[in-house]
Amino acid sequence: MRITGGIAKGQQLKVPKNDLVRPTTDRVREAIFSILASLTSHWSRGLDLFAGTGALGIEALSRDAEWVDFVDQQPKSCAIIKQNLYKVGFSQKAHVYCCSVAKALTFLDSKYDIVFMDPPYSDPSINHVAMQLANSKVIDDKSLIVISHASRFPLQQSYDGLSLIKEKRYGDTCISIYRKEVKH
């Protein structure tokens, strides 16, 4: 697995030798950032939930994000994210929280321009976490939320003020992008 764009383009990332993590493929990551580039030019702060290897957040850092927070509850994944950040030289632009996403959303209070959410495809809590994210302090009406999920498990059109603005399918992977509705 490699970084597909930006200053760390081509750098290989470490991937665990187990089934705990299903890394987003290079092709899908490239597509995500192409879609994001068409929607915004502002992604200085990122949040990578269910971070796994950290590939999505590291890709954002490579493409000019100033800071990314990573959240994963598996200690092995947290260690790999830290190793990958160190390897590509981004350790000073990130923090890794080794806890559940639900817990992280109770204490994180920065606003993020882009939130990546790539839960395990079999995780039944994806709708609950999307709802928790919609009601959290970490997003505002400028935030983009990118959720990767199995195409056989479609997501809702909206989650308590988060509205689906774009969806693309790549084989079994579906990318759904949400934005908070502006209340007038």
N, C-alpha and C positions, 0 to 999 in steps of 0.2 A: 504494500500500500504506500502510495507516495502523495506528496502535496501537488496539486494540479495547477496552481497559479500563484503569482505574487513573488515576493523576495525569497521565499524558501522553496520555490517550484522545483520539483524533481527529487526533493529529499525524501528518503524512505522513513516510514514510521514503524515503530515496533507494534506488533499485534500479538495478543496472548495466544498460547497454544492450548486453548480450551474452547468450550462451547458457550462460555458466559457472555461473549461479545460477538455481535454480528456487525462488523464495521460497514459503514456506508461505502459503497464502491467508488472508485475514482470517477467513473462516468457519471454517477448520480451526484456526487459532490460538485463536479464541474457544472452539471446542469443546474443545481441549486444556486450556485454563485452567478451563473448567467441570468437566471430569473431574478435574483436579488438586484443585480446591476441594472435591470430594466425597471425596477420598482423604486430604488433609492440609491443615492450616492453616499448616504450617511450611515456608517456602521462603526462608530468609534468604540462603543461598548457592547460586548457580546456576552451571552449566557448560554452555555452548552449543558443541557440537562440530559441525564442518562448518557454521560459523555463517553463511556467505553474506552476507546483509545485516545480520545480528544481530537480526532481528525477534523471534525467540523469547526471547532473553535480555533484550532491551530491553522486551518485553512483561512479563517477570517483574519487572524493575526498576520498571516503571510500577505493578505490582501489589504493591509493598512488599518485594521482595527487597532485601537490604542490599548485596549484591555479586554480580557475575556476571563470570566469566572466559569469554572468547570465543576459539575456536580455528578458524583457517582457513588453508589453505596457499597460497591465491591472494593475492598482494600487492594486487591491485585490490579484492578483497573486504575485506581487512583495512583498507584506506583508507576504503572505504564504511562499514564498521562504526564506525570512529572518527568519521567525519563524522556518522553517525546518532546516535551517543552524544552528541556535542557539541551537535547540533541540539536534542535533547530534554532536555539538561541533566544527563546521567548520566555524563559523562566521569570524575568523581571516584569513581564507584561500580563501576568496571570496569577490566579489563585485556584487551588484545587480544594473543594469541600468534599470530604469523604463521609457522606450521609445520604439519607433518602431525599428524593426530590421534594416530597411533601414537607419534610422538615426544613429543607433549605428555603422553600418559599415562605416559611414563617419568619425567618430572620434576615434574609437578603432585603436590602431596602434601596439599592441603587436602581435607577431607571436604565433599562437596556434598549439599545436600538434594534438589536436582533437577538431573538431567543431561538435556539435550536433544541428540538425535543425529538430524540430518537430512541424511544423505549423499546424493550424487547417486543417482537411482533406478537408474542403470546400474552403480553401484559394486559389483563382485563381492566386495569385502572386508568387507561389512557384518557377516557372521557372525563373521569373525575379530576385527573391532574390538569387537563385543559381548562376545566371549570375553575379549579383552584388558581391557575395561572391568570385567568381572566379577572379574578377578584383580588389579585396580589398587588403589592406596591411596585413591582419590578417593571411593569409595562405602562405605557401611555398611548395616546392616539398616533404617535409617530413610530411606535415599535412594530416590527414585523415578527411574526411567530411562524417558524418553519417546523412542521411536524412530519416526520417520516413514519410511515406505517405500511402494513401489508395491504395490498390493493383489495384483498378479499374481506377486509374489515374497514369499510368506509367510515369516515368521521362525519360528525354533524355539520350542518351549514353554519351554525353559530354556537358559541358557548358564552352565554351571559354577557353579551356586548362584544365578543370577539367574532368577527365575520370572515368567512372564507372568501378570499379575493382571487386565488389562483390554485389550480390543482393540475398536476402532471403525473402520468404513470410511466414507470420504467420497469417492465417485466412485473415481478411480484411486489415491487416497491412503488408506493404512491407518496408524492410530496404534496402536502397541503399547506398553503400559506394563508395566515390570518392577520387581520389588523383590527384594532379596537375601534368600534364605531364612535364617531364624534357626536357628543350630545350637545344639542343647541339649546 
